[in-house]
Structures are given as C-alpha cells and as structure tokens.
C-alpha cells in the first residue's frame, strides 16, 4: 500500500465532490417523464423520483428510473474505490478507498436531493442511496452484493405486503448503513478508540447519508403516523405498466 497525505491531494477530493454533485443533479425522472409527454413534478406527489414514477407510469417505467438512479448513486462510489484502492492515509492503516467511496457517493446523493439545476428541489434519494450501497458494499467482499440484493428483495416484499413504500425504503437504507458501519467499526476498532479523524469521518458520512433520506421523508412519516400516507399497491402498478 502507498501512503497519501490529504494535505497534498485535498483539491482532488474537492473536484470529485463537485463532479459527483453535478452528476447527482441530473434527474432521470424528469427526463423520462418529458419523453412520456408529462412533467413528473406536476403529477401525483410531485416528487421526481422512482416511487412517483411507478405510481404514474407503472412498474416498467418505474423500474427503468430506479435502475438509472441506482447507477447514479453507485458509479461515483465505484470510481472512488478504484481510484484510491491501493492507498492508505499517511501515518495510518486507514484505506483511502473506504473513505473515498462514501465521500464520492454522498455528494451524488446530495446532488439528487438538492439539485442546483432544479432550484434545490429534487428527489428523495432512496434509489441513489440503494445504488451507493449496492456498489460500495461489495468492495468489501464480492459476495456482499448478494447481501444487498437480499435486503432489497426484503424491502420489496415488505412494500408488497404493507403497501408502505416510503417506510420500506427507509428501513432498507438504515439496514445497509448499519451493515457498513459495523464493518468499519470492527476493521478500525483500535483507531476508533483513539478517535482517529478518518474513521470518525467515515462513520459521520454514513450517518449523513442516513439522515438525508430520513429527513427528506419526514412528510411521509408524518402522513404515515396520521394514516394519510399514499399506498404503494404493487399489483395496481403492475397492471398500469403492462
């Protein structure tokens, strides 16, 4: 492993943050809905994201939008991993790729949720966040991809049975966050006890990713508690998309 000093490469992280943010600003829901002669921001809940696309255009279009947003959240993380996979922070055994993949990913999510191109009114970030973990977690071990897929299938099953799309998505994001956080805590147990700033930063990024999605869904949570939340009827959407 080669050592790298943050003071000597901070500008690359700054550039990466800007690029990943701009990537996140590109909203596939708006593009696809315009192709379909509608503006998703004026339909249904008005949210330019996968759930509203599914409710409006059916499962096929919703699935296409989900795939695009998954790639938008996952590819920046994958880039961060491969760019820095052979480096550790100077004077430590902290893998730079552990920090970079989530640093890159969180800015893509921020761009999706708060896009400057849409007056900072974007989607809610679930698909992009799922994509981030789908690409980032297998960097630990390739078979972690099956763990993520299994959790995603569990989320879909939960949504199909309860019809609470937002809550199922949030539980999925929380589960993936916890899995990665536990891996980092176990891997860097000694550095964590010494309050290593890089380990703390990685855990804080994971927390920020989780907080963004939960705070962005605060209205859905209030509606769910009040019994006013929109149901996500999978069978209905499947029929409308066929």
N, C-alpha and C positions, 0 to 999 in steps of 0.2 A: 504493500500500500504506500502511496505517495502522500506526503503531508502538504496541506494547503492552508495558507493564512488568510483569514477572512479580510483582513486589512488590505491584502493585496489583490482581492478579487471581488470586493463588495459591489463594484459597479456592474459586474456580470449578473449578480443577483437582482440588482435594481432594474437592469434591462430586461431580465427574464420576467420580473414582476409586471412590468409594463406590457410586454408582449402577451403574457398569459391573460392579463386583464382584458386586453383588446380582443383576444380570441374568445374569451367568455362573453364579450359584448355582442357577438354575432348570435342572433336569436333565430333558430331554425323554425320555431313555431310560427313566427311572424312571416317568414319566407314561405313556408309550406301553405299556410292559410291564404296568403296572397295568390299563390298558384291556384288554389281552390276557389278564388274569387271572393274571399272573405278576409276580414281582419280579426284574428282571434281575440284581440284586445277589446273588440266590441261585441263579442259573443259569449254566452254563458257567464262564467265567473269573471271574465275579462283577463284572467291570468294567462300570459303567453308561455304555457308550459305543457307537459305531457298529459296531465290529468284533464285539463280543459280541452286539449286537442282530442283526447279519446272520447270525452263526453260529446263533443261537437261533430267529429268526423268518423268516429268508430275506432275499433281496435287496430285495424291495419295502419291507418294514418297515425294513430297514437303510438303504435309500436315503432314506426319509422322515426317519429320525432324523438321517442325515447332513445333509440339507437344513436341518433345524431348527437343528442345531449350527453349520452354516456361517453362517446368518443371525445367530445369537447372537454369533459372533465378528466378523462383518463389519459389522453395522449400527452398533455403537458407534464403530468406526473411521470409518465414513462420516459419522457425526454430528460427530465431532471435526474432520474435514476441512472440512465445510461451515460449521461454527460459526466457525472461525478462518481460512478461506481467504483473506481479504483483510488479514491482519495479518502483521507481522514483529516479532521481538523488538526492543525498544528498543536503538538503537545498533548494530544488526547488519542483515544482509540475510537472516537465517535465517527461513524461513517457519514461522510458528507451527503451521500445519496439518501440516507434516512431522513435528513433534514430537507434536502432539495425536492424530493418527490412530493412532499406535502406542502412545501413553500410554493412550488410552482402550481400545484393543484388548487390551493386555497384562493389564489388570485384569479384563476379561471372561474371559480365559483362566485367570487365577488363580482367579477365582470358580468356573469349571467344574472345575478340577483340585482345588481346596481349598475346597469349599463349606461355609460355616458351617452351612447347613441340613442337611448330611449328615455332621456330625462331621468335616469336612475330608477326607472320602473320596469324591472324585468321579471323573470320567472321566479319560482320559489326554490330552485336549486336541487331538488331531490334527485332527478336523473343524473345531473352532472356530478353530484356528490357520490351517488352509487357508482358512477363510472370511475371516479377517482379511486375509490377503494377496490373496485374490480381490477384495475390496472396496477395499483400500488401494492396491495397486499401480496399478490403472487411474486413480487420481487423478493419476499422473504423466502418462500419455497413455492415452486410452481403449482403444487397441489392445493395451495391456499385458494386458487381460483375456484375450486370445487366447493370450498367452504363458503365463499362469497355467493356463488350460484345457488347453493342450497339455502342460504339465508334469503336470497331474493325470491326463490320459489316459495319459501315460508311466508314472506310478505305478501306475495300474490295470493296464496291460499287464504291468509288472514283477510285480505281485502275481499276475496270472493265470498267468504263465509259471513263477514260482518258488514261489508259494503262501506267500511270506513277507510277510504283511500288515503287520506292525509295521515291518520294515526298509524296505519300500517307502514307507510313510508318513513315516518319519523322513528318508529321502533326499529326499522331496518337500519337507518343511519346510525342510531345510537348503538345498536349491536355491533356494527362494523367498527365504530370508533373505539368501543371498549376492547375489542379483539386486538386492534393495533396498539392501543395504549398499554395493554398487558404485555405484549411482546416487547415493547420498548422498555418498560419498567424492569422486566426480567433480564433483558440484554444489558441494560446500563444501570443495574442495581447499585453498584459501587459509586458511579458518578452521580447518581441521583441523590445518594446520601450526602454527597459533598456539594450538592446544589450546582452541578455543572450547568452553565447557562445554555449549552446546546441541547442537552436533554430536556431541560425545563422549556426551552423554546419549542421543541418538537411536540411536547405534551400540550403546550398552550395553543399551538396551531390546530391540533386535533380538537381541543375544546372550542376554539373559534369556529371551526367547520361545523361542529355540532350546534353551537349557539346560533349561527346564522340561519340554519334550516329550521330550528325550533322557533326562533323569534319571527322568522318570515311566515310561519304558520300560526302565529298567535291568534289571529282572527278565526282560523279553522278550529282551534282548540276551544275558544270561547263559544263558538257555534255548536261544537260537539257537546260541550257541557250543558248548553241550553237546549239541546235536542233540535237544532236548526241546521246542522251541517248537511251538505249535499251528499246523497248516497252515490256510491260508485257501483252501479249494477253491471257486473261483467257480462252477463247474458244479454242484457239490453244493448250494450255497446258492441258486442259481437254481432248481433243481428243488424245493427245500423251500419256496421263496417263491412258486411258481406255483400 
